[in-house]
């Protein structure tokens, strides 16, 4: 059966794949996008509570790697510095999409996230991009150029819509997060087929769980949210965030925990300050001199009352008026509020993870073009070992890596 021929085949119709296809198509290339799912850009659609946190204007283009995790932290600099948040913002404005900043540079659509999906599809249309969805890919075979080194190699892709021939494949298949919307390890399998190295994937931006009886006193705090300072890591490699934390029935979530989860290593403790910027020991010491209220009531002036009750309730020495409390007991309580140490038993896994850390090893990719050491095979977006912070950074990596790749095609 004769094969359809394209200049480029992009595998994956998510943020990175659609954006790359649109840019490449508008540069005059004949582009095909293939995806196993019927729906397009599902991760965009569900992101940001349905309003798509599509970039972060606080990204520092001089040191973009500050907001990203990778075994090779500097790899992302090239693409991120050449396609900045402002450039994507201009595209959003060109399409008449209204947006607002929530906090810390996070930009969201005023309306629905579907507007970003529609924008990417319009950009693909402007570039004459062809789309096959749903389409299952079978074998991918590579034939090298001539033995004397002349002539480019080419790929033959078998699919349930017939074979395709192309000199260039862009893999934009994402990670393993949120399998219920079609996430798969397809991109990793292609990388391994062509001998590329992998950094072991793991769930990132994910709630943390705490097993067994140790969690029982805190399970009743489910639904409580408060601002905290959270940190993990050994002395030299400490990472900390000031964000909101949320208690759940199974553990901890909220922006603070999602952020720290990308840095947390199994078996390591988290240290949480429930009253950042407040000297709890000093406040309780002063209360002891002037107040006859119960300790829980005094503590509730510093942290939410549910949290105060849960902490005080665990120690009989604290269930009394503050002026009758032993200094030692108040000191221990202050330390627990300011430096609570707890070791997570695990994470909620890929089902609840917003992204996947790890992926195709950047040592086997060009930071300029995203081409791998396998000629004509490119990897962009989440499938690569580059993971951003919460707050639009992962989408900006999708746009920037896709743009670098499309320019190089």
C-alpha positions in Angstrom: 0.0 0.0 0.0 1.5 3.3 -1.0 2.2 5.6 2.0 1.0 9.1 2.5 3.9 11.5 2.6 4.5 14.4 5.0 7.4 16.7 5.8 6.7 16.2 9.5 4.5 13.9 11.6 3.7 15.2 15.1 2.6 12.4 17.4 0.3 13.8 20.2 -2.4 16.5 19.9 -1.8 18.2 23.2 -0.4 21.6 24.0 3.1 21.0 22.7 2.1 19.0 19.6 -0.6 21.3 18.4 1.5 24.4 18.9 4.5 22.9 17.1 2.3 21.7 14.2 0.8 25.1 13.8 4.1 27.0 13.7 5.7 24.4 11.4 2.7 24.4 9.0 2.8 28.2 8.8 6.5 28.0 7.9 5.5 26.1 4.8 5.9 22.5 5.9 3.3 19.8 5.1 2.4 18.6 8.6 0.3 15.7 10.0 -0.8 15.4 13.6 -1.7 12.0 14.9 -3.4 11.1 18.2 -4.9 7.9 19.6 -7.7 9.9 21.3 -10.8 11.3 19.7 -10.5 14.5 21.8 -7.9 17.2 21.3 -6.0 19.1 24.0 -7.8 17.4 26.9 -5.2 18.4 29.5 -5.5 22.1 28.4 -9.3 21.8 28.8 -9.2 20.5 32.4 -6.3 22.6 33.6 -6.7 25.6 35.9 -10.2 24.6 37.0 -11.4 24.8 33.4 -9.8 28.2 32.8 -6.3 27.0 31.7 -3.4 28.5 33.6 -1.7 28.9 30.2 1.6 30.6 31.2 3.4 32.5 34.0 4.6 36.0 33.3 7.0 35.9 36.3 9.2 33.4 34.5 12.7 34.9 34.5 14.0 34.6 31.0 17.6 35.2 32.2 17.4 32.2 34.6 14.3 30.2 33.5 15.7 27.1 35.0 14.9 28.4 38.5 11.3 27.2 38.0 12.1 23.8 36.5 13.3 20.4 37.7 15.5 18.1 35.5 18.5 15.9 35.9 20.1 18.6 33.6 18.6 21.8 35.0 20.2 24.1 32.4 18.8 22.2 29.4 15.6 24.2 29.3 17.2 27.6 29.2 17.8 27.8 25.5 14.1 27.2 24.5 12.6 29.2 27.3 14.8 32.2 26.7 14.0 32.2 22.9 10.2 31.9 23.4 9.1 33.9 26.4 5.7 34.1 28.1 5.1 37.6 26.5 5.3 36.0 23.0 2.5 33.5 23.9 0.5 36.3 25.6 0.6 38.2 22.3 -0.8 35.2 20.5 -3.6 34.9 23.0 -4.4 38.6 22.6 -4.3 38.3 18.8 -7.0 35.7 19.1 -9.1 38.1 21.3 -9.0 35.8 24.4 -9.5 37.8 27.6 -7.4 36.7 30.6 -6.4 37.8 34.1 -3.6 37.2 36.5 -4.6 35.3 39.6 -1.5 35.6 41.7 2.3 35.1 41.4 2.2 35.7 37.6 -0.3 33.0 36.9 -2.4 33.8 33.8 -5.9 32.3 33.3 -8.6 32.7 30.7 -11.5 34.9 31.8 -13.8 32.4 30.0 -13.2 28.7 29.2 -9.9 26.9 28.6 -11.5 25.6 25.4 -10.6 29.0 24.0 -6.9 28.0 24.1 -7.6 24.7 22.4 -9.6 26.5 19.7 -6.8 29.0 19.3 -4.2 26.2 18.7 -6.6 24.5 16.2 -7.0 27.8 14.4 -3.2 28.1 14.2 -3.0 24.6 12.8 -5.7 25.4 10.2 -3.8 28.5 9.2 -0.8 26.3 8.5 -2.8 23.7 6.6 -2.1 21.0 9.2 -3.8 17.7 8.6 -5.1 15.8 11.7 -5.8 12.1 12.1 -7.9 11.4 15.2 -8.5 8.9 16.6 -5.6 7.0 15.0 -3.6 4.1 16.4 0.1 3.9 15.5 1.7 0.5 15.0 5.3 0.0 14.0 7.7 2.8 13.3 10.7 1.9 11.1 13.7 4.0 10.1 15.7 3.6 7.0 19.0 5.5 6.9 20.2 7.7 4.0 22.8 6.5 1.6 25.8 4.5 2.8 28.1 7.4 1.8 26.3 9.7 4.2 24.3 11.6 1.6 20.5 11.8 1.6 18.4 12.1 4.7 16.9 9.1 6.4 13.2 8.5 6.5 10.6 6.9 8.8 7.7 4.7 7.8 4.8 4.8 10.3 2.2 2.0 10.2 -1.3 3.2 11.4 -4.9 2.0 11.3 -5.5 4.8 8.7 -2.7 3.5 6.5 1.1 3.9 6.3 2.9 7.3 6.4 6.4 8.2 5.1 8.2 11.2 6.6 11.8 12.4 7.2 10.9 13.9 10.6 8.9 12.8 13.6 8.0 15.0 16.6 7.0 13.1 19.7 4.7 15.2 21.9 2.8 12.5 23.7 3.1 13.9 27.3 3.7 11.9 30.4 1.8 9.3 32.5 -0.3 11.8 34.5 -4.1 11.5 34.4 -4.5 8.2 32.6 -8.3 8.7 32.6 -7.9 11.3 29.7 -5.6 9.0 27.7 -2.1 9.4 29.0 0.3 6.6 28.0 3.9 5.7 27.9 4.0 5.7 24.1 6.6 8.4 23.8 8.9 6.6 26.2 8.6 3.4 24.1 9.6 5.3 21.0 12.6 6.8 22.8 13.7 3.3 24.0 13.2 1.8 20.5 15.8 4.2 19.1 18.2 3.8 22.0 17.7 7.0 23.9 18.3 7.1 27.6 15.4 7.7 30.1 15.2 9.4 33.5 12.8 7.2 35.5 9.3 8.9 35.3 7.5 9.7 38.6 4.3 11.6 39.5 4.9 15.3 40.2 2.7 18.2 41.3 0.8 15.5 43.2 -1.0 15.2 46.7 1.0 13.3 49.4 -0.5 10.5 51.5 0.1 9.5 55.1 -0.7 6.0 56.1 -2.1 4.3 59.2 -2.8 5.4 62.7 -0.2 8.2 62.7 -2.6 10.1 60.4 -5.7 9.5 62.5 -5.6 12.7 64.6 -5.3 14.8 61.4 -7.9 13.1 59.2 -10.6 15.0 60.8 -9.0 18.3 59.6 -10.0 17.3 56.0 -11.1 20.4 54.1 -9.0 22.8 56.2 -6.8 25.2 54.1 -4.2 27.7 55.3 -1.0 29.4 54.2 2.2 27.6 55.3 5.9 27.5 54.7 6.8 23.9 53.6 10.3 22.5 53.0 12.1 19.3 52.3 15.6 18.2 51.5 19.0 17.9 53.2 20.8 21.1 54.4 22.5 22.1 51.1 19.6 21.1 48.9 16.7 22.5 50.9 13.7 23.6 48.9 10.9 25.6 50.4 7.6 27.2 49.3 5.2 29.7 50.8 1.8 28.5 49.6 -1.6 27.3 50.7 -1.9 23.8 52.2 -5.0 21.7 52.2 -5.7 18.8 54.6 -7.5 15.8 52.9 -8.9 12.5 54.3 -5.8 10.7 53.1 -3.1 13.3 53.5 -2.1 16.7 52.3 -2.7 18.7 49.1 -3.0 22.3 47.9 -0.4 24.3 46.1 2.2 24.1 48.9 2.2 20.3 48.8 1.9 20.0 45.0 5.0 22.2 44.6 7.0 20.4 47.3 6.0 16.9 45.9 8.2 17.4 42.9 11.3 17.7 45.2 10.2 15.2 47.9 12.1 11.9 48.0 10.5 8.8 49.5 11.4 8.4 53.2 12.3 12.1 53.6 10.4 14.3 56.1 8.6 17.5 55.3 8.9 20.4 57.7 5.8 22.7 57.9 5.4 26.1 59.5 1.7 26.7 60.1 2.2 30.3 61.1 4.9 31.7 58.7 6.2 35.1 59.8 4.8 34.7 63.4 6.9 34.0 66.4 4.5 31.5 68.1 6.7 30.9 71.2 6.8 34.7 71.8 3.1 35.1 71.3 2.2 32.3 73.7 4.8 33.5 76.2 3.1 36.9 76.2 -0.4 35.4 76.5 0.8 33.4 79.5 1.5 36.7 81.3 -1.8 38.5 80.5 -4.5 35.9 79.7 -6.6 33.3 81.5 -8.1 31.9 78.3 -7.5 28.3 77.4 -4.4 27.5 75.3 -6.5 26.4 72.3 -8.2 29.8 72.3 -4.9 31.7 72.4 -3.4 29.5 69.7 -6.6 30.1 67.5 -5.5 33.7 67.2 -2.4 32.5 65.3 -3.7 29.5 63.3 -7.2 28.3 62.3 -9.2 27.1 65.4 -9.7 23.6 64.0 -5.9 23.2 63.7 -5.4 24.7 67.2 -7.9 22.3 68.7 -6.3 19.3 67.0 -2.8 20.1 68.2 -3.8 21.0 71.8 -6.2 17.9 71.9 -3.2 15.5 71.6 -1.6 16.6 74.9 -3.4 16.7 78.3 -0.7 19.2 79.6 -2.2 21.7 77.1 -5.8 21.4 78.0 -5.9 24.2 80.5 -5.7 28.0 80.7 -2.6 29.5 79.2 -1.5 31.1 82.5 -1.4 27.7 84.2 0.7 26.0 81.4 4.2 24.9 82.0 6.8 26.8 79.9 8.1 23.5 78.6 4.7 22.5 77.3 4.2 25.8 75.6 7.7 25.6 74.0 7.0 22.1 72.7 3.6 23.3 71.2 5.3 26.3 69.6 7.9 24.1 68.0 5.3 21.8 66.6 3.4 24.7 65.0 6.5 26.3 63.6 8.4 23.1 62.6 6.0 20.2 62.3 8.0 17.2 60.8 6.1 14.4 59.1 7.2 11.7 56.7 4.7 11.0 53.8 4.0 7.3 53.1 3.6 8.0 49.4 1.8 10.0 46.7 -1.7 9.8 45.2 0.1 8.6 42.0 -0.4 9.4 38.3 -4.2 9.5 38.7 -4.0 12.8 40.7 -0.6 14.0 39.5 -0.8 17.2 37.3 2.5 16.3 35.5 5.1 13.6 35.1 8.7 14.3 36.2 11.5 12.4 34.4 11.2 11.2 30.9 13.5 11.3 27.8 17.0 12.1 29.0 18.0 15.6 27.9 21.6 14.4 27.4 20.3 12.7 24.2 18.6 15.8 22.9 19.7 19.2 21.4 18.6 22.1 23.6 18.6 24.3 20.5 16.3 22.1 18.3 14.9 19.3 20.5 16.2 16.8 18.0 17.5 13.6 19.5 20.7 11.8 18.6 18.5 9.6 16.4 18.4 11.8 13.2 15.0 13.4 12.4 13.4 12.3 15.7 12.4 15.2 18.1 10.9 15.2 21.6 9.0 18.2 23.1 6.8 19.0 26.1 6.2 16.8 29.0 7.7 13.6 27.5 11.1 15.3 28.1 12.8 15.3 31.5 11.9 18.9 32.2 9.2 19.6 34.8 7.9 23.1 35.8 6.5 24.5 39.0 2.8 24.8 39.5 1.4 27.9 38.0 1.6 27.8 34.2 5.3 26.9 33.9 4.7 23.5 32.4 2.5 25.0 29.6 5.3 27.6 29.0 7.7 24.7 28.5 5.3 23.1 26.1 5.1 26.3 24.0 8.8 27.1 24.2 10.0 23.5 23.4 7.5 23.3 20.6 8.5 26.6 19.1 12.3 25.7 19.2 11.5 22.5 17.5 9.2 24.0 14.8 11.9 26.6 14.0 14.4 23.8 13.5 12.2 21.7 11.3 
